Amino acid sequence: MAGLRLESVVKAYGEITALRELDLDVHDGELLTLVGPSGSGKSTCLRVAAGLEDVTAGRVHIGARDVTRLPPAQRNVSMVFQSYALFPHLSSGENIGFGLRARGVPRAEVARLVAQAAAQAGCADLLERKPHELSGGERQRVALARALARHPDVYLLDEPLSNLDAQLRVETRAELKRLHRSVGTTMVYVTHDQLEALTLGSRVAVLHEGALQQVGAPDEIYAQPANRFVARFVGSPAMNVLPAALEDGRVRAGPFALEPRAGIDPPAQHLELGLRPEHIQLVGEDGAPARVEVVESAGNETLVHVRAGDETIVARTPPELRLDVGDTVRLSAAPRHVYLFDAETGLTLQGLER
C-alpha cells in the first residue's frame, strides 16, 4: 500500500489555471473524499495523480516514488470513471480482466483475479453478461471490479455514483465504504455532493477554483469551517450568512443581536454572521419578528423561509411545528452557535467549539 502526495501542483491550460499550488497529502490506506462545485479542479486533480494530465509545476508522489514524469501505466493506480468506460462487445468478466491481459498476466491468474475482484464488488453473478444487459448499478460494480483486479497502490474514483438513482447511490455508497475497509488500499473519491463527501470519507478535502480550502474529518469540516465558502458549501440547506457589525459589544446582523464568544475581538467593520438553519429558533416570546414566506415539508423535517427586514433566512424545524405562509414568527439563536467571518477575506473569525 502507499499514500498519495501532491506538492505545490499547478495545472494550467493556457491562461486558465485549473489547480493553484495544490498541496494534498492522502494518508496510506485512507479514503479521502475530494469535494467542490463544478469547475473547482476535482477531476483535474485525479487526472494529474493518474498521469493522464501533465503538471505545469509541482510534484506527484505515490508512496516513496516520485511519479511526476512517469506515464500512467507505471504509476500502479486504478481509476473508476463516471461513465463506467466498459467495452460494449466484451462480457463483464472480459472487461474486468482486460487490463490484466494487456499486461501479459497468465490466463489462469487472470481468471483468479477476476473472480476475486468480482466477489469483492458484488458482481460475481454478472461475469457472462455484456454491459447492455446490465443496469447502471451493475455496470458500476463491474467498473469497480475492474479497478480492484489490478491491486493498485491507489484507487482514484471520479464521481462513480453520479449516474445512479438516489436510493441506489445510498446503497452503493455504503458498499464502497465496506469495500474500502476490506481492501485497505488508499482511495481518493471525487464528488460534487457534499453529503456524499461527509458520509463516505474518513477525511474530506474541499476545493474551490483550483485551490484547497480545507482538509479535515467530516465533523470538523462541518462544525469548524475554515472560511465562508466551506461554511456555505458544506451543509444543506446552506448556512445563512448576513452582513454584520459590532455595536456596543454585540454583533448585529439583520434580526439578530448576539454577543461574540469571550476572547474573540472581531473588527468593528466588515463582519458577516453565519447561522446554520438547524440553530435558528422560530417560536418564542423573545426574538425579532419575521414573516413566513415559504414552507417546505420533507417528511422528517420542515424548511421554513422567513423574511426579516431585508434578509431572507432559512430555518430547519421539526415536522410537528405547523406554520403557514404569512404567519409571524420570532427569530432567536444561541450565541454559542454563531459563526463570524471577515467579510473581505472570508476567513472564519469564530466558529463552534468541538
C-alpha positions as CSV (number, residue, x, y, z in Angstrom):
1,M,0.0,0.0,0.0
2,A,1.0,3.6,-0.5
3,G,-0.2,7.1,0.1
4,L,-0.6,9.9,-2.4
5,R,1.1,13.3,-2.1
6,L,0.7,16.3,-4.4
7,E,3.2,19.1,-3.7
8,S,2.6,22.6,-4.9
9,V,0.9,21.3,-8.0
10,V,-0.1,23.8,-10.7
11,K,-2.1,22.8,-13.8
12,A,-2.7,25.4,-16.4
13,Y,-4.5,25.3,-19.7
14,G,-3.2,28.3,-21.5
15,E,-4.4,31.3,-19.4
16,I,-6.8,29.1,-17.4
17,T,-5.4,27.7,-14.1
18,A,-7.2,24.6,-13.0
19,L,-5.0,23.8,-10.0
20,R,-3.3,26.5,-7.9
21,E,-0.3,25.5,-5.8
22,L,-2.2,22.4,-4.6
23,D,-0.7,20.6,-1.6
24,L,-2.6,17.5,-0.7
25,D,-1.4,14.5,1.4
26,V,-3.6,11.4,1.3
27,H,-2.6,9.0,4.0
28,D,-1.6,5.4,3.3
29,G,-4.8,3.3,3.4
30,E,-7.3,6.1,4.0
31,L,-10.4,7.0,2.0
32,L,-10.3,10.7,1.3
33,T,-13.2,12.5,-0.4
34,L,-12.5,15.5,-2.7
35,V,-15.5,17.8,-2.9
36,G,-16.2,21.1,-4.6
37,P,-18.5,22.7,-7.1
38,S,-18.3,22.1,-10.9
39,G,-15.1,23.6,-12.2
40,S,-13.2,23.5,-8.9
41,G,-10.5,21.2,-10.2
42,K,-11.5,17.9,-8.6
43,S,-11.3,15.8,-11.7
44,T,-8.1,17.5,-12.9
45,C,-6.6,16.6,-9.5
46,L,-7.3,12.9,-10.1
47,R,-6.1,13.0,-13.7
48,V,-2.8,14.6,-12.6
49,A,-2.4,11.9,-10.0
50,A,-3.1,9.2,-12.6
51,G,-0.7,10.7,-15.1
52,L,-3.5,11.5,-17.6
53,E,-2.5,15.1,-17.3
54,D,1.0,16.5,-17.0
55,V,1.6,19.1,-14.2
56,T,2.6,22.6,-15.1
57,A,4.5,22.8,-11.9
58,G,4.9,20.8,-8.7
59,R,5.5,17.1,-7.9
60,V,3.4,14.0,-7.5
61,H,4.4,11.2,-5.2
62,I,2.9,7.7,-4.7
63,G,4.4,6.1,-1.6
64,A,8.1,6.8,-1.7
65,R,8.2,7.2,-5.5
66,D,8.2,10.5,-7.4
67,V,5.9,9.7,-10.3
68,T,5.6,13.2,-11.7
69,R,7.1,12.2,-15.1
70,L,6.0,8.6,-15.2
71,P,3.3,7.5,-17.7
72,P,0.0,6.2,-16.3
73,A,1.0,2.5,-16.9
74,Q,4.0,2.9,-14.5
75,R,2.1,4.6,-11.6
76,N,0.2,1.5,-10.4
77,V,-3.1,3.3,-9.9
78,S,-6.6,2.3,-10.9
79,M,-9.2,4.9,-12.0
80,V,-13.0,4.5,-11.9
81,F,-14.8,6.9,-14.2
82,Q,-18.3,8.4,-14.0
83,S,-19.1,6.9,-17.5
84,Y,-18.1,3.3,-16.5
85,A,-16.0,3.1,-19.7
86,L,-16.8,-0.6,-20.3
87,F,-16.2,-2.2,-23.7
88,P,-19.7,-3.0,-25.1
89,H,-18.6,-6.1,-27.1
90,L,-16.9,-7.8,-24.1
91,S,-18.6,-9.6,-21.3
92,S,-18.3,-8.3,-17.7
93,G,-15.6,-10.9,-16.9
94,E,-13.6,-9.9,-20.0
95,N,-14.0,-6.2,-19.1
96,I,-12.7,-6.8,-15.6
97,G,-9.7,-8.8,-16.8
98,F,-8.9,-6.6,-19.8
99,G,-6.1,-4.6,-18.1
100,L,-4.6,-7.8,-16.7
101,R,-4.5,-9.5,-20.1
102,A,-3.0,-6.3,-21.7
103,R,-0.1,-6.5,-19.1
104,G,0.6,-10.1,-20.0
105,V,-0.7,-11.7,-16.8
106,P,-1.1,-15.5,-17.4
107,R,-4.6,-16.7,-18.2
108,A,-5.1,-18.8,-15.0
109,E,-4.0,-15.8,-12.8
110,V,-6.4,-13.5,-14.7
111,A,-9.3,-15.9,-14.0
112,R,-8.4,-16.0,-10.3
113,L,-8.1,-12.2,-10.0
114,V,-11.3,-11.6,-12.0
115,A,-13.2,-14.0,-9.7
116,Q,-11.7,-12.4,-6.6
117,A,-12.5,-8.8,-7.7
118,A,-16.0,-9.7,-8.8
119,A,-16.7,-11.3,-5.5
120,Q,-15.4,-8.2,-3.6
121,A,-17.5,-5.8,-5.8
122,G,-20.6,-8.0,-5.6
123,C,-20.9,-8.8,-9.3
124,A,-19.8,-12.5,-9.4
125,D,-23.1,-13.5,-11.0
126,L,-22.7,-11.0,-13.9
127,L,-19.5,-12.2,-15.5
128,E,-21.1,-13.7,-18.6
129,R,-23.3,-10.7,-19.3
130,K,-22.4,-7.8,-21.5
131,P,-22.8,-4.1,-20.5
132,H,-26.1,-3.6,-22.4
133,E,-27.6,-6.4,-20.3
134,L,-26.8,-4.6,-17.0
135,S,-28.4,-1.9,-15.0
136,G,-26.5,1.3,-14.1
137,G,-25.7,-0.1,-10.7
138,E,-24.5,-3.4,-12.1
139,R,-22.2,-1.6,-14.6
140,Q,-20.7,0.4,-11.8
141,R,-20.0,-2.8,-9.9
142,V,-18.2,-4.2,-12.9
143,A,-16.2,-1.0,-13.3
144,L,-15.2,-1.2,-9.6
145,A,-14.2,-4.9,-10.0
146,R,-12.0,-4.0,-13.0
147,A,-10.2,-1.4,-10.7
148,L,-9.9,-3.9,-7.9
149,A,-8.5,-6.7,-10.1
150,R,-5.2,-4.8,-10.6
151,H,-4.4,-4.5,-6.9
152,P,-3.0,-0.9,-7.3
153,D,-1.3,1.3,-4.8
154,V,-4.1,3.9,-5.1
155,Y,-7.7,3.9,-6.3
156,L,-8.9,7.1,-8.0
157,L,-12.7,7.3,-8.2
158,D,-14.2,10.2,-10.3
159,E,-17.9,10.7,-9.3
160,P,-18.6,7.0,-9.9
161,L,-22.1,7.1,-8.5
162,S,-23.5,10.2,-10.2
163,N,-25.4,8.2,-12.9
164,L,-27.3,6.2,-10.3
165,D,-30.7,7.0,-8.8
166,A,-30.8,8.4,-5.3
167,Q,-31.7,5.1,-3.5
168,L,-29.0,3.1,-5.3
169,R,-26.4,5.8,-4.6
170,V,-27.1,5.4,-0.9
171,E,-26.8,1.7,-1.1
172,T,-23.7,1.7,-3.3
173,R,-22.0,4.3,-1.0
174,A,-22.4,2.0,2.0
175,E,-21.0,-0.9,-0.1
176,L,-18.0,1.3,-1.1
177,K,-17.2,2.1,2.5
178,R,-17.3,-1.6,3.4
179,L,-15.2,-2.4,0.3
180,H,-12.6,0.1,1.4
181,R,-12.4,-1.5,4.9
182,S,-11.9,-4.8,3.2
183,V,-9.1,-3.9,0.8
184,G,-7.5,-1.3,3.0
185,T,-5.9,0.5,0.0
186,T,-5.7,4.3,-0.4
187,M,-8.7,5.7,-2.2
188,V,-9.4,9.2,-3.4
189,Y,-13.1,9.8,-4.2
190,V,-14.2,12.8,-6.1
191,T,-17.8,14.1,-5.8
192,H,-19.7,17.4,-6.0
193,D,-22.2,16.1,-3.5
194,Q,-21.3,17.4,0.0
195,L,-23.5,14.8,1.8
196,E,-21.7,12.0,-0.1
197,A,-18.3,13.5,0.8
198,L,-19.2,13.7,4.5
199,T,-20.7,10.3,4.9
200,L,-18.1,8.4,2.8
201,G,-14.7,9.9,3.6
202,S,-12.5,9.5,6.7
203,R,-11.2,12.9,5.8
204,V,-12.7,15.5,3.4
205,A,-10.8,17.9,1.2
206,V,-12.7,21.0,-0.1
207,L,-11.6,22.6,-3.4
208,H,-12.7,25.9,-4.9
209,E,-11.4,27.5,-8.1
210,G,-8.4,25.1,-8.1
211,A,-7.3,26.0,-4.5
212,L,-7.5,23.8,-1.5
213,Q,-9.8,25.4,1.1
214,Q,-9.7,22.9,4.0
215,V,-8.9,19.3,4.8
216,G,-10.2,17.5,7.9
217,A,-12.5,15.0,9.4
218,P,-16.2,15.3,8.3
219,D,-17.4,16.7,11.6
220,E,-14.5,19.2,11.7
221,I,-15.3,20.4,8.2
222,Y,-19.0,20.9,9.1
223,A,-18.5,22.4,12.6
224,Q,-15.3,24.3,12.1
225,P,-15.2,25.6,8.5
226,A,-12.0,27.5,7.7
227,N,-13.8,30.1,5.7
228,R,-17.2,31.4,4.4
229,F,-17.0,29.2,1.3
230,V,-16.6,26.0,3.2
231,A,-19.3,27.0,5.7
232,R,-21.8,27.6,3.0
233,F,-20.8,24.8,0.6
234,V,-20.9,22.1,3.2
235,G,-24.3,21.7,4.7
236,S,-27.8,21.6,3.2
237,P,-29.6,24.0,3.2
238,A,-26.6,26.3,3.2
239,M,-25.6,28.3,6.2
240,N,-27.3,31.7,6.5
241,V,-24.7,34.4,6.1
242,L,-25.7,38.0,6.9
243,P,-23.9,41.4,6.8
244,A,-23.0,42.3,10.4
245,A,-21.4,45.0,12.5
246,L,-20.1,45.2,16.1
247,E,-22.1,47.7,18.1
248,D,-21.8,48.1,21.9
249,G,-20.0,44.8,22.3
250,R,-22.7,42.9,20.4
251,V,-22.8,41.6,16.8
252,R,-25.8,42.9,15.0
253,A,-26.9,41.2,11.8
254,G,-30.4,41.5,10.4
255,P,-32.8,40.5,13.1
256,F,-30.0,39.1,15.4
257,A,-28.0,40.9,18.1
258,L,-25.7,38.4,19.7
259,E,-22.6,38.5,21.9
260,P,-19.4,37.1,20.4
261,R,-17.6,34.4,22.4
262,A,-15.3,35.6,25.2
263,G,-11.8,36.1,23.9
264,I,-12.9,37.0,20.4
265,D,-12.1,40.5,19.4
266,P,-13.6,41.0,15.9
267,P,-13.0,44.1,13.9
268,A,-15.8,46.7,14.1
269,Q,-16.3,46.7,10.4
270,H,-16.5,44.2,7.5
271,L,-18.1,41.4,9.5
272,E,-20.5,38.7,8.5
273,L,-22.6,36.5,10.8
274,G,-23.3,32.8,10.0
275,L,-26.0,30.6,11.4
276,R,-26.9,27.1,10.2
277,P,-30.7,26.5,9.7
278,E,-30.8,24.0,12.5
279,H,-29.6,26.6,15.0
280,I,-32.4,29.1,14.4
281,Q,-35.5,29.0,16.6
282,L,-38.8,30.4,15.3
283,V,-41.1,30.1,18.3
284,G,-40.8,32.1,21.5
285,E,-41.9,35.3,23.2
286,D,-38.5,36.9,22.6
287,G,-36.7,37.5,19.4
288,A,-37.2,39.6,16.3
289,P,-40.4,39.2,14.3
290,A,-40.3,37.7,10.8
291,R,-42.8,36.7,8.2
292,V,-43.1,33.1,6.8
293,E,-42.7,33.2,3.0
294,V,-42.1,29.5,2.1
295,V,-42.7,26.2,3.9
296,E,-41.0,23.1,2.5
297,S,-42.1,19.8,4.2
298,A,-39.6,17.0,3.8
299,G,-41.2,14.4,6.0
300,N,-38.7,14.2,8.8
301,E,-38.1,17.9,8.8
302,T,-39.6,21.2,7.6
303,L,-37.6,24.0,6.0
304,V,-39.1,27.4,6.7
305,H,-38.0,30.5,4.7
306,V,-38.8,33.7,6.6
307,R,-38.4,37.4,5.8
308,A,-36.9,39.7,8.4
309,G,-36.4,43.3,7.1
310,D,-34.2,43.0,4.0
311,E,-33.0,39.5,4.9
312,T,-34.3,36.1,3.8
313,I,-33.4,33.4,6.4
314,V,-33.9,29.6,6.2
315,A,-34.6,27.6,9.4
316,R,-34.8,23.8,9.9
317,T,-37.7,22.8,12.2
318,P,-39.2,19.6,13.4
319,P,-42.2,18.4,11.3
320,E,-44.7,18.8,14.1
321,L,-44.2,22.6,14.0
322,R,-47.1,23.7,11.8
323,L,-46.6,27.0,10.0
324,D,-48.3,28.7,7.1
325,V,-47.2,31.3,4.6
326,G,-48.0,34.7,6.1
327,D,-47.5,33.6,9.7
328,T,-45.4,35.8,12.0
329,V,-42.6,34.1,13.9
330,R,-39.9,35.3,16.3
331,L,-36.3,34.5,15.4
332,S,-33.7,33.7,18.0
333,A,-30.4,31.8,18.2
334,A,-27.9,30.9,20.9
335,P,-24.6,32.8,20.8
336,R,-22.7,29.5,21.0
337,H,-24.0,28.7,17.5
338,V,-22.8,31.9,15.9
339,Y,-20.1,31.9,13.2
340,L,-18.3,35.2,12.4
341,F,-16.4,35.8,9.2
342,D,-14.2,38.6,7.9
343,A,-16.3,39.9,5.1
344,E,-13.3,40.9,3.0
345,T,-11.2,37.8,3.3
346,G,-13.9,35.3,4.0
347,L,-11.9,33.7,6.8
348,T,-13.6,32.4,9.9
349,L,-13.1,34.6,13.0
350,Q,-15.3,32.5,15.3
351,G,-16.9,29.1,14.9
352,L,-18.3,26.4,17.1
353,E,-16.2,24.7,19.7
354,R,-15.9,20.9,19.2
